[in-house]
Amino acid sequence: MTKSNAVLSPFKKISLKGRDLLTWLDYTTEEVHELLSLAEHLKKNPVSKKLEGKTLGMIFEKSSTRTRVSFEAGMLQMGGHAIYLNSRDIQLGRGESIADTAKVLSSYLDAIMIRTFEHEKVAELAEHASVPVINGLCDTYHPCQALADVLTIYELKGQLAGLKVVYIGDGNNVAHSFMILCAKLGMDVVVSCPKGYEPVQEVIDATVGLAKASGGSFTLTYNPVEAAAGADIVYTDVWASMGQEEETAERLQIFEPYQVNEELLSHSSDDVKFLHCLPAHRGEEVTAEVIDGGKSAVFQQAENRLHVQKAILLSVL
């Protein structure tokens, strides 16, 4: 397929009602465009009663700022309600099976969002729930974040296909979803990381296939300067994610050459923009000069979590 600079498709009223969102591998390009178009509309028209009487249950096994607040605020802005369910406070934390939890919650709720560790847990919850399940984050994927990333890129650049987007750092869940979604939308995706910290091979293989189909490309390099050359977008994340705290000291040494700083960005395009999913550790994966400077769009990116999650909720409900 040849590249197209067509950006967001107009509403085609594609029905996503009842769908789970576990990973963008399960969604077509047209469905992603529909969600982006809807998010753009909801950003301009934030308050409605479209989800009046609907309730979202939010299961948290990992701490959160953006995920919890954006989902909860999004439901309230659309007339619905969200319930925070800390795993330690429900029977899931005392050994109740995921299958039983899914069946019980399905009888009370209209949708379930889960933020957890193993992707298998998200998939099992979705298998046994009779309501839509949304992956709010797991160790393998972070699909809601990636949709906010792509919406932000479109707002910054006015296009998606043909852009060079570069992820520098740990090949983690954020990198996985970013790779998949950007490749699906025709971008030239570059990942630069230390040896031994690459994205998992299954995700690399999927990304290569998606890029081939969309007219984009995928490159993995261990040289961050080579990666940043001519980049339209440079993206990074923390070097030690939740659950990897004991590796922090080792990772700080290994990842030091991959810090996003002004010198690295000097190799990018003149109007390069910097993204970070937050929270950020200034002085580690990014300098304060970059994240707080004119090239940074991290707070616009964070705000867009609200708008894309509202689009997801409205679509699946």
C-alpha positions, -999 to +999 in steps of 0.1 A: +000+000+000+013+034-008+015+061+017-013+086+020-012+119+038-049+116+046-051+122+083-083+115+102-112+099+083-146+115+087-171+096+109-182+064+092-202+053+122-182+021+125-198+002+153-173-008+181-201-015+206-193-043+229-156-046+218-127-051+242-096-030+238-066-052+247-041-043+220-042-023+188-034-055+169-071-063+172-082-031+155-082-020+119-067+012+106-102+025+098-114+017+134-084+036+148-092+066+126-128+065+138-116+067+174-092+095+167-119+115+149-143+110+178-116+120+203-110+152+183-147+159+184-150+152+221-121+175+229-141+203+214-174+192+229-164+178+263-197+176+282-226+154+273-251+129+288-243+102+263-232+077+290-259+086+315-267+056+337-235+038+326-209+026+351-172+018+346-154-004+371-116+004+373-094-023+387-059-011+398-031-035+406-006-007+396-006+028+409-018+056+386-023+093+381-033+098+345-051+066+339-073+068+370-081+105+368-087+106+330-111+076+330-130+088+360-133+124+348-142+111+313-171+091+326-183+120+347-181+144+318-203+121+297-229+116+324-217+083+337-200+070+368-167+053+376-158+031+405-122+027+417-114-009+426-080-013+443-071-050+439-063-051+476-098-040+485-117-066+464-118-103+466-094-106+436-067-096+462-077-125+484-075-152+458-109-151+440-103-162+404-102-138+375-130-157+358-153-154+389-144-117+393-152-111+356-186-127+358-196-109+390-185-075+378-202-080+345-235-082+363-230-048+380-210-028+354-213-017+318-175-019+312-143-028+331-109-011+329-079-029+344-044-017+351-022-047+359+010-067+354+006-098+331-012-093+298-026-128+303-047-115+332-063-088+310-070-114+283-086-138+309-107-110+323-120-102+288-126-139+280-150-143+310-166-108+311-198-102+292-191-064+291-162-046+273-128-048+289-102-020+284-065-025+290-055+005+311-019-008+311-001-042+315+035-052+312+032-059+275+009-031+262-004+004+270-029+010+242-047+040+256-014+058+260-005+051+223-038+065+211-032+097+230+003+098+216-010+096+180-037+122+186-010+145+199+013+139+169-016+147+145-023+179+164+014+189+163+021+179+127-012+179+108-005+145+094+004+110+105+016+089+075+051+097+064+064+111+097+096+098+113+087+089+149+116+078+171+113+060+205+145+060+225+150+039+257+136+007+271+116-015+248+087-017+272+049-017+271+048+019+260+072+013+232+052-018+221+019+000+217+035+031+202+053+009+176+022-010+166-001+020+163+023+042+145+032+015+120-005+008+114-010+044+105+018+046+080+046+063+100+083+055+098+090+040+132+125+039+147+133+023+181+167+028+197+176+009+229+206-009+245+213-045+236+192-068+257+164-042+262+148-045+228+110-048+223+099-084+224+103-102+190+066-109+186+058-072+187+087-064+164+074-090+139+039-075+141+052-040+136+072-049+105+041-065+090+019-035+098+045-011+084+047-031+052+009-030+048+006+008+055+036+021+035+055+029+067+087+013+079+103-001+111+139+002+121+157-010+153+190+005+161+214+006+190+227+040+180+205+069+194+221+096+173+214+075+142+179+071+153+173+107+160+186+119+127+158+139+109+132+128+134+098+146+135+090+131+170+113+119+197+097+099+225+111+084+256+099+067+289+114+060+323+143+035+323+129+014+351+092+008+351+069-004+379+081-037+391+117-031+380+128-009+409+155-033+420+172-029+386+172+009+388+209+014+396+220-010+368+197+005+343+209+041+350+244+030+339+232+010+309+208+036+295+229+067+301+239+071+264+202+071+256+193+102+275+172+127+254+190+160+257+195+190+235+226+175+219+207+144+208+177+165+195+202+187+175+203+157+150+165+158+146+144+180+123+143+217+130+107+214+143+111+182+162+087+176+191+094+157+223+069+133+239+070+114+272+041+094+287+049+106+322+058+104+350+093+116+341+126+115+359+144+147+349+181+141+347+177+105+338+159+096+306+154+133+297+169+166+308+149+193+324+160+216+295+142+193+270+110+183+289+104+218+301+115+235+269+098+247+237+101+214+219+081+195+246+045+186+242+042+163+272+013+180+289-007+183+257+000+145+254-012+139+289-044+159+285-052+138+254-054+107+275-088+121+287-101+127+252-091+094+236-104+074+266-137+092+263-138+081+226-130+045+236-157+045+263-183+061+241-176+037+212-176+004+232-206+014+253 
